[in-house]
Amino acid sequence: MSDKIPNNVDLSSNRKLQKALERWLPNYLDWWREMGPEGFQEDWIYLRTAVSVDTDGWAHFDYVKMPDYRWGIFLTPPEKERTIAFGDEIGKRVWDEVPGEVRKELRRLIVVQADTEPASVEQQRLLGKTCPSLYDLRNLFQVNVEEGRHLWAMVYLLMQYFGRDGREEAEDLLVRRSGHQDSPRMLEAFNKPIQDWLSFFCFTTFTDRDGKFQLGALAESAFDPLARSTRFMLTEEAHHMFVGETGVGRVIQRTVELMKTAPEGDVTKVGGIPLDMIQRYMNEWLTASMDLFGSEDSSNSATFFAAGLKGRWEESKPGRYEDHKCLEGEYTLEVPRDEGGFAERRIPLRRAMNLVLRDSYVEDCDRVFARWNRILEKAGMSERFYRASDRFNRNQGVYAGMPFDPWGKLLSREEWEAKKSEWLPTEADREYLRRIMTPVTEPGVYANWIAPPKKGINGKPIDFAYVKFARDEN
């Protein structure tokens, strides 16, 4: 078993864990074949596989069939004398085992994180059929197999440290399905369908960026195996965000090019994606991802912080924060009043940890928007993309269900209904994207609606055969 699964957790010496994973593996492969990328299981994909955590081993490239991908279990090396960096237990030695008093809360954190990994694979399972290039098809599959590896990382923690409960949770992770009426995934953003590549690029920009900050908060955990697992996951999450941000950027670049030659600048007449449509998709996936941070005032976040289970972004980075106990601080939030206008709500800082983490996320998103806007600026265009207000289109927290516009102004319900099609994707938008997104599978050829990348993968040219189809072998 340890030969099949690259690992640095000494699987071969832990017979009980090995047997548990051996029982889980066939179920996982059944799930992958049923819910993984449809129609490509027998093709050869130029994938990056982690075989160790060192510089030479974590990024090994070769052709592989996805069901044969060697999903590994890797933890970053332990830090000598690492201590808890925040909360009530600050300064004490980190834990190598699960303390009984936080067992339930810790298991919940791991299960919620684990549930997002297979969910995204399920959401994206049909995208390969409309790929804009072999380069993009390969990147989709790289994201998919790494989400599968992240699932393995969390399942290892559940089985190793939570006994029968952990094994049952691991089985349930393969039962739930994205968007299923009776057994959906836990978080709503992971039940949204991803039916086109603009959605995929926005998802990997915004939703995987939420993953970056959630993993970063867990990487500060006093439970050392969780911290070491999520630190390694962050190295792979960076590629997912690269796929998303550069994907959106390439769409913008191609739109700008087409606007210069399209009749009256209308790129829909030449199969391009208009800037305002791109903005609507940004709005949809940014706001869905904002919901993933949860309630602005949260007793759970206070419990997690106090116990040392989940910190802030870069909690242990020297100079990032002065106060690591957060017993006295407050976070001031403007909330709507029933009679109109806003009132200030002061939230004890520990209860506002979701907000603090979300603020770090928003700062990161602002940098992404700035890079996208530089594409427009370099093209001499006056248009600019904007980041929608955290009040807009929310389904979680104090602004949930309220008719705010993208700049944070509260509207009447009638105004919202009249204008929401300007700000969020319409069925006409989705139908248009379905119409122009036809598969392009010749090496070096790219769909008309997206620009080629600036460079290929692992030093390969952009016209490299990143996918070799089984059908071509016959």
ZADREN-308789 format. One record per residue (C-alpha): residue number from 1; residue in three letters; chain; x, y, z. Coordinates in Angstrom, 2 decimals, m for minus. Example, Ala and Ser with C-alpha at 12.3 -4.5 7.8 and 13.67 -1.06 7.14 Angstrom:
BEGIN
1 / ALA / A / 12.30 / m4.50 / 7.80
2 / SER / A / 13.67 / m1.06 / 7.14
end
This chain:
BEGIN
1 / MET / A / 0.00 / 0.00 / 0.00
2 / SER / A / 2.78 / 2.45 / 0.87
3 / ASP / A / 4.34 / 1.72 / m2.54
4 / LYS / A / 1.11 / 2.75 / m4.26
5 / ILE / A / 0.70 / 5.92 / m2.22
6 / PRO / A / 3.76 / 8.20 / m2.01
7 / ASN / A / 3.99 / 9.37 / 1.59
8 / ASN / A / 6.26 / 10.61 / 4.32
9 / VAL / A / 4.12 / 9.38 / 7.21
10 / ASP / A / 5.66 / 5.88 / 7.35
11 / LEU / A / 2.50 / 4.06 / 6.24
12 / SER / A / 4.31 / 0.74 / 6.02
13 / SER / A / 4.87 / 0.63 / 9.77
14 / ASN / A / 1.25 / 1.44 / 10.69
15 / ARG / A / m0.65 / m1.70 / 9.75
16 / LYS / A / m3.99 / m0.54 / 11.19
17 / LEU / A / m3.97 / 2.69 / 9.21
18 / GLN / A / m2.72 / 0.87 / 6.13
19 / LYS / A / m5.64 / m1.56 / 6.24
20 / ALA / A / m8.13 / 1.29 / 6.71
21 / LEU / A / m6.76 / 3.11 / 3.67
22 / GLU / A / m6.71 / m0.13 / 1.67
23 / ARG / A / m10.44 / m0.50 / 2.32
24 / TRP / A / m11.06 / 3.14 / 1.39
25 / LEU / A / m9.00 / 3.17 / m1.83
26 / PRO / A / m11.38 / 1.09 / m4.02
27 / ASN / A / m14.30 / 3.25 / m2.96
28 / TYR / A / m12.31 / 6.35 / m3.78
29 / LEU / A / m11.43 / 5.01 / m7.24
30 / ASP / A / m15.09 / 4.13 / m7.83
31 / TRP / A / m16.02 / 7.68 / m6.88
32 / TRP / A / m13.29 / 9.08 / m9.18
33 / ARG / A / m14.46 / 7.05 / m12.17
34 / GLU / A / m18.09 / 8.03 / m11.54
35 / MET / A / m17.63 / 11.69 / m10.58
36 / GLY / A / m14.20 / 12.64 / m11.94
37 / PRO / A / m13.56 / 14.13 / m15.40
38 / GLU / A / m16.05 / 12.46 / m17.71
39 / GLY / A / m14.71 / 10.96 / m20.93
40 / PHE / A / m10.98 / 11.31 / m20.24
41 / GLN / A / m10.12 / 8.48 / m17.85
42 / GLU / A / m8.14 / 6.51 / m20.45
43 / ASP / A / m6.18 / 9.46 / m21.85
44 / TRP / A / m2.58 / 10.32 / m21.04
45 / ILE / A / m2.23 / 13.67 / m19.24
46 / TYR / A / 1.02 / 15.55 / m18.66
47 / LEU / A / 0.63 / 15.94 / m14.89
48 / ARG / A / 2.67 / 17.09 / m11.96
49 / THR / A / 2.84 / 14.51 / m9.19
50 / ALA / A / 4.23 / 15.02 / m5.71
51 / VAL / A / 6.53 / 12.18 / m4.66
52 / SER / A / 8.12 / 13.93 / m1.65
53 / VAL / A / 8.13 / 17.32 / 0.07
54 / ASP / A / 11.65 / 18.35 / m0.90
55 / THR / A / 12.48 / 20.67 / m3.77
56 / ASP / A / 13.22 / 17.89 / m6.24
57 / GLY / A / 10.35 / 15.63 / m5.29
58 / TRP / A / 7.17 / 17.62 / m4.94
59 / ALA / A / 6.84 / 18.42 / m8.65
60 / HIS / A / 7.55 / 15.40 / m10.85
61 / PHE / A / 6.11 / 15.75 / m14.39
62 / ASP / A / 5.12 / 12.89 / m16.68
63 / TYR / A / 2.23 / 11.47 / m18.68
64 / VAL / A / m0.22 / 9.46 / m16.59
65 / LYS / A / m3.78 / 8.23 / m16.83
66 / MET / A / m5.78 / 9.96 / m14.12
67 / PRO / A / m7.10 / 6.77 / m12.41
68 / ASP / A / m3.44 / 5.72 / m12.08
69 / TYR / A / m2.36 / 9.01 / m10.54
70 / ARG / A / m0.38 / 8.37 / m7.37
71 / TRP / A / m2.30 / 10.37 / m4.79
72 / GLY / A / 0.10 / 10.89 / m1.93
73 / ILE / A / 0.02 / 11.79 / 1.75
74 / PHE / A / 2.56 / 14.45 / 2.67
75 / LEU / A / 3.20 / 16.56 / 5.73
76 / THR / A / 5.86 / 19.25 / 5.84
77 / PRO / A / 8.76 / 18.39 / 8.17
78 / PRO / A / 8.06 / 19.09 / 11.85
79 / GLU / A / 9.51 / 22.23 / 13.40
80 / LYS / A / 11.62 / 21.57 / 16.46
81 / GLU / A / 10.12 / 22.99 / 19.62
82 / ARG / A / 7.13 / 24.49 / 17.80
83 / THR / A / 4.73 / 26.14 / 20.25
84 / ILE / A / 1.12 / 27.32 / 20.02
85 / ALA / A / 1.12 / 30.82 / 18.54
86 / PHE / A / m2.30 / 32.12 / 19.67
87 / GLY / A / m5.30 / 31.68 / 21.95
88 / ASP / A / m5.56 / 30.56 / 25.55
89 / GLU / A / m2.78 / 27.98 / 25.26
90 / ILE / A / m0.24 / 30.31 / 23.65
91 / GLY / A / 3.36 / 29.35 / 24.29
92 / LYS / A / 2.65 / 25.69 / 25.10
93 / ARG / A / 3.97 / 22.83 / 23.02
94 / VAL / A / 1.84 / 21.97 / 19.96
95 / TRP / A / m0.09 / 18.68 / 20.01
96 / ASP / A / 0.81 / 15.51 / 18.15
97 / GLU / A / m2.43 / 13.86 / 19.28
98 / VAL / A / m6.00 / 15.17 / 19.53
99 / PRO / A / m6.95 / 16.51 / 22.98
100 / GLY / A / m10.26 / 15.07 / 24.09
101 / GLU / A / m11.75 / 18.45 / 24.98
102 / VAL / A / m11.51 / 19.72 / 21.38
103 / ARG / A / m11.98 / 16.45 / 19.54
104 / LYS / A / m15.44 / 17.29 / 18.17
105 / GLU / A / m14.50 / 20.78 / 17.01
106 / LEU / A / m11.27 / 19.64 / 15.38
107 / ARG / A / m12.96 / 16.80 / 13.54
108 / ARG / A / m15.58 / 19.24 / 12.25
109 / LEU / A / m12.92 / 21.60 / 10.88
110 / ILE / A / m11.17 / 18.76 / 9.06
111 / VAL / A / m14.39 / 17.29 / 7.64
112 / VAL / A / m15.61 / 20.65 / 6.29
113 / GLN / A / m12.25 / 21.27 / 4.62
114 / ALA / A / m12.19 / 17.71 / 3.29
115 / ASP / A / m15.69 / 18.01 / 1.84
116 / THR / A / m14.69 / 20.89 / m0.43
117 / GLU / A / m12.03 / 18.84 / m2.21
118 / PRO / A / m14.15 / 16.19 / m3.97
119 / ALA / A / m16.94 / 18.73 / m4.39
120 / SER / A / m14.92 / 20.86 / m6.78
121 / VAL / A / m14.00 / 17.79 / m8.85
122 / GLU / A / m17.70 / 16.98 / m9.13
123 / GLN / A / m18.56 / 20.55 / m10.12
124 / GLN / A / m15.99 / 20.50 / m12.93
125 / ARG / A / m16.44 / 16.97 / m14.23
126 / LEU / A / m17.97 / 17.93 / m17.61
127 / LEU / A / m15.74 / 20.90 / m18.44
128 / GLY / A / m13.22 / 18.89 / m20.41
129 / LYS / A / m15.77 / 18.44 / m23.19
130 / THR / A / m15.62 / 22.16 / m24.03
131 / CYS / A / m11.91 / 22.82 / m23.42
132 / PRO / A / m10.40 / 25.86 / m25.19
133 / SER / A / m7.01 / 24.13 / m25.67
134 / LEU / A / m4.93 / 21.15 / m24.60
135 / TYR / A / m3.01 / 23.50 / m22.28
136 / ASP / A / m6.23 / 24.42 / m20.48
137 / LEU / A / m7.50 / 20.84 / m20.49
138 / ARG / A / m4.33 / 19.69 / m18.80
139 / ASN / A / m4.58 / 22.49 / m16.21
140 / LEU / A / m8.15 / 21.48 / m15.43
141 / PHE / A / m7.06 / 17.91 / m14.82
142 / GLN / A / m4.08 / 19.04 / m12.73
143 / VAL / A / m6.45 / 20.96 / m10.49
144 / ASN / A / m8.76 / 17.92 / m10.30
145 / VAL / A / m6.11 / 15.38 / m9.28
146 / GLU / A / m4.66 / 17.77 / m6.71
147 / GLU / A / m8.08 / 18.30 / m5.17
148 / GLY / A / m8.20 / 14.52 / m4.95
149 / ARG / A / m4.81 / 14.53 / m3.23
150 / HIS / A / m6.05 / 17.13 / m0.76
151 / LEU / A / m8.93 / 14.81 / 0.04
152 / TRP / A / m6.39 / 12.07 / 0.76
153 / ALA / A / m4.54 / 14.43 / 3.10
154 / MET / A / m7.66 / 15.06 / 5.16
155 / VAL / A / m8.75 / 11.41 / 5.09
156 / TYR / A / m5.35 / 10.43 / 6.47
157 / LEU / A / m5.91 / 12.77 / 9.42
158 / LEU / A / m9.42 / 11.44 / 10.03
159 / MET / A / m8.36 / 7.80 / 9.94
160 / GLN / A / m5.14 / 8.23 / 11.87
161 / TYR / A / m6.41 / 10.41 / 14.70
162 / PHE / A / m10.20 / 9.94 / 15.01
163 / GLY / A / m10.69 / 6.17 / 15.04
164 / ARG / A / m14.07 / 4.78 / 14.00
165 / ASP / A / m15.60 / 8.26 / 13.81
166 / GLY / A / m12.89 / 9.29 / 11.38
167 / ARG / A / m13.35 / 6.21 / 9.20
168 / GLU / A / m17.10 / 6.85 / 9.02
169 / GLU / A / m16.51 / 10.49 / 8.07
170 / ALA / A / m14.11 / 9.35 / 5.35
171 / GLU / A / m16.78 / 7.09 / 3.87
172 / ASP / A / m19.37 / 9.89 / 3.97
173 / LEU / A / m17.04 / 12.12 / 1.96
174 / LEU / A / m17.57 / 9.77 / m0.97
175 / VAL / A / m21.36 / 9.66 / m0.51
176 / ARG / A / m22.24 / 13.35 / m0.68
177 / ARG / A / m22.49 / 14.89 / m4.15
178 / SER / A / m22.23 / 18.48 / m5.34
179 / GLY / A / m25.71 / 19.86 / m5.97
180 / HIS / A / m27.49 / 16.65 / m4.95
181 / GLN / A / m31.00 / 17.27 / m3.65
182 / ASP / A / m30.77 / 14.82 / m0.75
183 / SER / A / m27.04 / 14.67 / 0.05
184 / PRO / A / m25.39 / 17.89 / m1.11
185 / ARG / A / m21.94 / 19.12 / m0.18
186 / MET / A / m21.67 / 21.03 / 3.09
187 / LEU / A / m20.95 / 24.52 / 1.75
188 / GLU / A / m23.24 / 26.16 / m0.78
189 / ALA / A / m20.53 / 27.47 / m3.12
190 / PHE / A / m19.56 / 23.84 / m3.72
191 / ASN / A / m23.08 / 22.96 / m4.83
192 / LYS / A / m23.15 / 25.58 / m7.60
193 / PRO / A / m22.82 / 24.13 / m11.10
194 / ILE / A / m19.73 / 25.06 / m13.13
195 / GLN / A / m20.90 / 24.69 / m16.71
196 / ASP / A / m18.47 / 26.90 / m18.61
197 / TRP / A / m14.81 / 27.86 / m18.52
198 / LEU / A / m15.35 / 31.44 / m17.42
199 / SER / A / m17.03 / 30.05 / m14.30
200 / PHE / A / m14.11 / 27.66 / m13.83
201 / PHE / A / m11.55 / 30.45 / m14.09
202 / CYS / A / m13.53 / 32.63 / m11.65
203 / PHE / A / m13.96 / 29.66 / m9.29
204 / THR / A / m10.24 / 28.92 / m9.24
205 / THR / A / m9.50 / 32.63 / m8.79
206 / PHE / A / m11.94 / 33.35 / m5.97
207 / THR / A / m13.07 / 30.08 / m4.40
208 / ASP / A / m9.64 / 28.48 / m4.41
209 / ARG / A / m8.36 / 31.76 / m2.97
210 / ASP / A / m10.79 / 31.25 / m0.09
211 / GLY / A / m9.16 / 27.82 / 0.19
212 / LYS / A / m5.77 / 29.51 / 0.43
213 / PHE / A / m6.84 / 31.54 / 3.44
214 / GLN / A / m8.75 / 28.73 / 5.13
215 / LEU / A / m5.73 / 26.43 / 4.72
216 / GLY / A / m3.46 / 29.21 / 5.91
217 / ALA / A / m5.54 / 29.63 / 9.07
218 / LEU / A / m5.42 / 25.86 / 9.68
219 / ALA / A / m1.67 / 25.87 / 9.02
220 / GLU / A / m1.37 / 27.84 / 12.29
221 / SER / A / m3.20 / 25.12 / 14.23
222 / ALA / A / m1.91 / 23.76 / 17.50
223 / PHE / A / m2.71 / 20.28 / 16.15
224 / ASP / A / 0.62 / 19.83 / 14.41
225 / PRO / A / m0.35 / 17.09 / 11.89
226 / LEU / A / m3.12 / 19.35 / 10.56
227 / ALA / A / m0.79 / 22.35 / 10.35
228 / ARG / A / 1.86 / 20.34 / 8.51
229 / SER / A / m0.70 / 18.84 / 6.10
230 / THR / A / m2.24 / 22.17 / 5.15
231 / ARG / A / 1.14 / 23.85 / 4.68
232 / PHE / A / 1.96 / 21.36 / 1.96
233 / MET / A / m1.50 / 21.72 / 0.44
234 / LEU / A / m0.85 / 25.45 / 0.08
235 / THR / A / 1.99 / 24.75 / m2.37
236 / GLU / A / m0.54 / 23.09 / m4.69
237 / GLU / A / m3.33 / 25.59 / m4.06
238 / ALA / A / m1.09 / 28.30 / m5.53
239 / HIS / A / m1.26 / 26.59 / m8.94
240 / HIS / A / m5.06 / 26.48 / m8.82
241 / MET / A / m5.21 / 30.24 / m8.28
242 / PHE / A / m2.66 / 30.75 / m11.07
243 / VAL / A / m4.91 / 28.79 / m13.44
244 / GLY / A / m7.86 / 30.96 / m12.49
245 / GLU / A / m6.25 / 34.39 / m12.47
246 / THR / A / m4.29 / 33.87 / m15.69
247 / GLY / A / m7.32 / 32.23 / m17.29
248 / VAL / A / m9.49 / 35.28 / m16.62
249 / GLY / A / m6.59 / 37.49 / m17.71
250 / ARG / A / m6.29 / 35.65 / m21.02
251 / VAL / A / m10.04 / 36.04 / m21.60
252 / ILE / A / m9.71 / 39.79 / m20.93
253 / GLN / A / m6.72 / 40.04 / m23.25
254 / ARG / A / m8.56 / 38.32 / m26.08
255 / THR / A / m11.65 / 40.47 / m25.57
256 / VAL / A / m9.51 / 43.59 / m25.79
257 / GLU / A / m7.99 / 42.34 / m29.05
258 / LEU / A / m11.37 / 41.50 / m30.53
259 / MET / A / m12.90 / 44.85 / m29.54
260 / LYS / A / m10.47 / 46.60 / m31.87
261 / THR / A / m11.75 / 44.74 / m34.93
262 / ALA / A / m15.31 / 43.70 / m34.07
263 / PRO / A / m18.16 / 45.62 / m35.70
264 / GLU / A / m18.97 / 48.56 / m33.40
265 / GLY / A / m16.71 / 46.93 / m30.81
266 / ASP / A / m19.32 / 44.23 / m30.11
267 / VAL / A / m17.23 / 41.12 / m29.51
268 / THR / A / m20.29 / 38.86 / m29.42
269 / LYS / A / m20.44 / 39.29 / m33.20
270 / VAL / A / m17.04 / 37.57 / m33.47
271 / GLY / A / m17.39 / 35.03 / m30.67
272 / GLY / A / m15.70 / 36.96 / m27.88
273 / ILE / A / m16.79 / 37.53 / m24.27
274 / PRO / A / m17.81 / 41.13 / m23.46
275 / LEU / A / m16.16 / 42.92 / m20.55
276 / ASP / A / m19.48 / 43.47 / m18.76
277 / MET / A / m20.23 / 39.74 / m18.94
278 / ILE / A / m16.82 / 38.97 / m17.47
279 / GLN / A / m17.61 / 41.40 / m14.64
280 / ARG / A / m20.91 / 39.65 / m13.92
281 / TYR / A / m19.13 / 36.32 / m13.55
282 / MET / A / m16.54 / 37.90 / m11.29
283 / ASN / A / m19.37 / 39.24 / m9.12
284 / GLU / A / m21.09 / 35.88 / m8.91
285 / TRP / A / m18.07 / 33.85 / m7.82
286 / LEU / A / m16.52 / 36.50 / m5.58
287 / THR / A / m19.71 / 36.86 / m3.55
288 / ALA / A / m20.29 / 33.10 / m3.35
289 / SER / A / m16.72 / 32.76 / m2.07
290 / MET / A / m17.21 / 35.54 / 0.49
291 / ASP / A / m20.04 / 33.48 / 1.97
292 / LEU / A / m17.56 / 30.68 / 2.70
293 / PHE / A / m16.04 / 32.70 / 5.53
294 / GLY / A / m19.26 / 32.33 / 7.52
295 / SER / A / m20.95 / 34.67 / 9.95
296 / GLU / A / m19.32 / 37.98 / 10.85
297 / ASP / A / m20.13 / 37.40 / 14.52
298 / SER / A / m19.31 / 33.77 / 15.30
299 / SER / A / m19.06 / 31.90 / 18.58
300 / ASN / A / m17.45 / 29.02 / 16.70
301 / SER / A / m14.63 / 31.24 / 15.45
302 / ALA / A / m14.05 / 32.38 / 19.03
303 / THR / A / m13.91 / 28.78 / 20.23
304 / PHE / A / m11.51 / 27.74 / 17.46
305 / PHE / A / m9.19 / 30.67 / 18.18
306 / ALA / A / m9.25 / 30.28 / 21.95
307 / ALA / A / m8.44 / 26.57 / 21.71
308 / GLY / A / m5.63 / 27.11 / 19.21
309 / LEU / A / m7.41 / 25.18 / 16.45
310 / LYS / A / m7.57 / 27.89 / 13.78
311 / GLY / A / m5.63 / 31.14 / 13.69
312 / ARG / A / m5.52 / 34.19 / 11.47
313 / TRP / A / m3.68 / 34.45 / 8.17
314 / GLU / A / 0.07 / 34.42 / 8.93
315 / GLU / A / m0.68 / 34.36 / 12.65
316 / SER / A / 2.85 / 33.28 / 13.57
317 / LYS / A / 4.64 / 35.61 / 11.13
318 / PRO / A / 6.81 / 38.02 / 13.13
319 / GLY / A / 5.36 / 41.53 / 13.16
320 / ARG / A / 2.04 / 40.62 / 11.53
321 / TYR / A / 0.00 / 40.95 / 14.75
322 / GLU / A / 0.82 / 42.43 / 18.13
323 / ASP / A / m1.87 / 40.67 / 20.17
324 / HIS / A / m2.16 / 36.89 / 19.83
325 / LYS / A / m4.69 / 36.39 / 22.63
326 / CYS / A / m7.31 / 38.90 / 21.42
327 / LEU / A / m9.19 / 39.03 / 24.71
328 / GLU / A / m9.92 / 42.76 / 24.64
329 / GLY / A / m10.07 / 43.99 / 21.05
330 / GLU / A / m13.21 / 44.70 / 19.03
331 / TYR / A / m14.16 / 44.78 / 15.37
332 / THR / A / m16.57 / 47.50 / 14.29
333 / LEU / A / m19.03 / 46.54 / 11.57
334 / GLU / A / m21.78 / 48.59 / 9.96
335 / VAL / A / m25.08 / 46.70 / 9.97
336 / PRO / A / m28.42 / 47.76 / 8.48
337 / ARG / A / m31.16 / 49.03 / 10.81
338 / ASP / A / m34.81 / 48.07 / 10.42
339 / GLU / A / m35.80 / 51.73 / 10.22
340 / GLY / A / m33.19 / 52.45 / 7.53
341 / GLY / A / m29.55 / 53.46 / 7.48
342 / PHE / A / m26.75 / 51.71 / 9.35
343 / ALA / A / m25.63 / 51.28 / 12.90
344 / GLU / A / m22.24 / 50.31 / 14.26
345 / ARG / A / m21.97 / 46.89 / 15.84
346 / ARG / A / m18.94 / 46.20 / 18.00
347 / ILE / A / m17.97 / 42.54 / 17.87
348 / PRO / A / m15.49 / 41.09 / 20.39
349 / LEU / A / m12.38 / 40.32 / 18.33
350 / ARG / A / m12.40 / 36.59 / 18.98
351 / ARG / A / m15.96 / 36.38 / 17.70
352 / ALA / A / m14.93 / 38.37 / 14.60
353 / MET / A / m12.14 / 36.05 / 13.45
354 / ASN / A / m14.09 / 35.11 / 10.30
355 / LEU / A / m14.14 / 38.81 / 9.41
356 / VAL / A / m10.44 / 39.24 / 10.12
357 / LEU / A / m9.62 / 36.31 / 7.83
358 / ARG / A / m12.01 / 37.64 / 5.19
359 / ASP / A / m10.28 / 41.02 / 5.29
360 / SER / A / m6.99 / 39.33 / 4.40
361 / TYR / A / m8.78 / 37.59 / 1.53
362 / VAL / A / m10.27 / 40.86 / 0.26
363 / GLU / A / m6.82 / 42.51 / 0.26
364 / ASP / A / m5.52 / 39.65 / m1.85
365 / CYS / A / m8.47 / 39.90 / m4.24
366 / ASP / A / m7.84 / 43.62 / m4.66
367 / ARG / A / m4.34 / 42.83 / m5.92
368 / VAL / A / m5.84 / 40.42 / m8.46
369 / PHE / A / m8.27 / 43.08 / m9.74
370 / ALA / A / m5.37 / 45.51 / m10.05
371 / ARG / A / m3.48 / 43.05 / m12.24
372 / TRP / A / m6.53 / 42.46 / m14.44
373 / ASN / A / m7.05 / 46.21 / m14.80
374 / ARG / A / m3.47 / 46.66 / m15.94
375 / ILE / A / m4.40 / 44.60 / m19.02
376 / LEU / A / m7.09 / 47.17 / m19.84
377 / GLU / A / m4.77 / 50.06 / m19.02
378 / LYS / A / m1.99 / 48.77 / m21.28
379 / ALA / A / m4.54 / 48.46 / m24.09
380 / GLY / A / m5.40 / 52.15 / m23.67
381 / MET / A / m8.94 / 51.39 / m22.53
382 / SER / A / m10.92 / 53.45 / m20.04
383 / GLU / A / m12.97 / 50.52 / m18.68
384 / ARG / A / m11.99 / 48.99 / m15.33
385 / PHE / A / m13.15 / 45.96 / m13.38
386 / TYR / A / m14.34 / 46.45 / m9.81
387 / ARG / A / m14.50 / 44.26 / m6.73
388 / ALA / A / m18.11 / 44.05 / m5.56
389 / SER / A / m18.94 / 45.22 / m2.04
390 / ASP / A / m19.04 / 42.61 / 0.70
391 / ARG / A / m22.73 / 43.52 / 1.11
392 / PHE / A / m23.65 / 42.54 / m2.45
393 / ASN / A / m25.44 / 39.27 / m3.31
394 / ARG / A / m24.81 / 37.67 / 0.06
395 / ASN / A / m26.43 / 34.48 / 1.37
396 / GLN / A / m24.53 / 34.35 / 4.67
397 / GLY / A / m24.09 / 36.82 / 7.50
398 / VAL / A / m25.65 / 40.15 / 8.39
399 / TYR / A / m26.23 / 41.19 / 4.76
400 / ALA / A / m27.78 / 37.90 / 3.65
401 / GLY / A / m30.70 / 38.28 / 1.27
402 / MET / A / m30.60 / 42.07 / 1.31
403 / PRO / A / m30.82 / 44.03 / m1.99
404 / PHE / A / m27.48 / 45.86 / m2.02
405 / ASP / A / m25.92 / 46.97 / m5.26
406 / PRO / A / m22.25 / 46.10 / m6.04
407 / TRP / A / m21.07 / 49.34 / m4.39
408 / GLY / A / m22.84 / 48.68 / m1.11
409 / LYS / A / m25.92 / 50.86 / m1.54
410 / LEU / A / m29.18 / 49.42 / m0.20
411 / LEU / A / m31.90 / 49.32 / m2.87
412 / SER / A / m35.59 / 48.62 / m2.82
413 / ARG / A / m36.64 / 45.13 / m3.86
414 / GLU / A / m38.07 / 46.59 / m7.05
415 / GLU / A / m34.78 / 48.33 / m7.92
416 / TRP / A / m32.86 / 45.13 / m7.24
417 / GLU / A / m35.08 / 43.04 / m9.50
418 / ALA / A / m34.84 / 45.64 / m12.25
419 / LYS / A / m31.06 / 45.92 / m12.17
420 / LYS / A / m29.66 / 42.56 / m11.03
421 / SER / A / m29.22 / 41.39 / m14.62
422 / GLU / A / m26.62 / 44.15 / m15.00
423 / TRP / A / m24.58 / 42.71 / m12.15
424 / LEU / A / m25.02 / 38.92 / m12.17
425 / PRO / A / m24.94 / 36.36 / m15.01
426 / THR / A / m28.22 / 35.88 / m16.81
427 / GLU / A / m29.50 / 32.79 / m18.55
428 / ALA / A / m28.76 / 34.58 / m21.82
429 / ASP / A / m25.12 / 34.96 / m20.71
430 / ARG / A / m24.89 / 31.27 / m19.87
431 / GLU / A / m26.48 / 30.26 / m23.15
432 / TYR / A / m24.08 / 32.48 / m25.09
433 / LEU / A / m21.05 / 30.90 / m23.37
434 / ARG / A / m22.40 / 27.42 / m24.04
435 / ARG / A / m22.70 / 28.36 / m27.70
436 / ILE / A / m19.16 / 29.71 / m28.17
437 / MET / A / m17.36 / 27.14 / m26.01
438 / THR / A / m16.70 / 24.27 / m28.36
439 / PRO / A / m13.74 / 21.93 / m27.77
440 / VAL / A / m10.32 / 22.73 / m29.24
441 / THR / A / m7.98 / 19.74 / m28.98
442 / GLU / A / m5.26 / 20.33 / m31.57
443 / PRO / A / m1.84 / 21.10 / m30.03
444 / GLY / A / m1.03 / 24.80 / m30.21
445 / VAL / A / m4.55 / 25.88 / m31.21
446 / TYR / A / m6.63 / 28.02 / m28.85
447 / ALA / A / m10.33 / 28.91 / m28.86
448 / ASN / A / m11.21 / 32.27 / m30.33
449 / TRP / A / m12.48 / 33.66 / m27.01
450 / ILE / A / m9.21 / 33.24 / m25.05
451 / ALA / A / m5.62 / 34.33 / m25.68
452 / PRO / A / m2.78 / 31.77 / m25.58
453 / PRO / A / m0.68 / 31.70 / m22.39
454 / LYS / A / 2.62 / 33.56 / m22.31
455 / LYS / A / 4.52 / 30.33 / m21.68
456 / GLY / A / 3.91 / 26.62 / m21.37
457 / ILE / A / 4.14 / 24.22 / m18.45
458 / ASN / A / 7.43 / 22.98 / m17.01
459 / GLY / A / 9.42 / 24.63 / m19.77
460 / LYS / A / 7.35 / 23.07 / m22.54
461 / PRO / A / 6.13 / 25.21 / m25.48
462 / ILE / A / 2.51 / 26.33 / m25.65
463 / ASP / A / 1.94 / 23.98 / m28.61
464 / PHE / A / 3.09 / 20.93 / m26.64
465 / ALA / A / 0.77 / 17.89 / m26.63
466 / TYR / A / m0.29 / 18.26 / m22.99
467 / VAL / A / m2.95 / 15.56 / m23.49
468 / LYS / A / m2.58 / 12.42 / m25.59
469 / PHE / A / m5.94 / 10.87 / m26.40
470 / ALA / A / m6.46 / 7.13 / m26.28
471 / ARG / A / m8.52 / 7.37 / m29.44
472 / ASP / A / m5.45 / 8.50 / m31.37
473 / GLU / A / m3.57 / 5.34 / m30.43
474 / ASN / A / m5.98 / 3.14 / m32.40
end
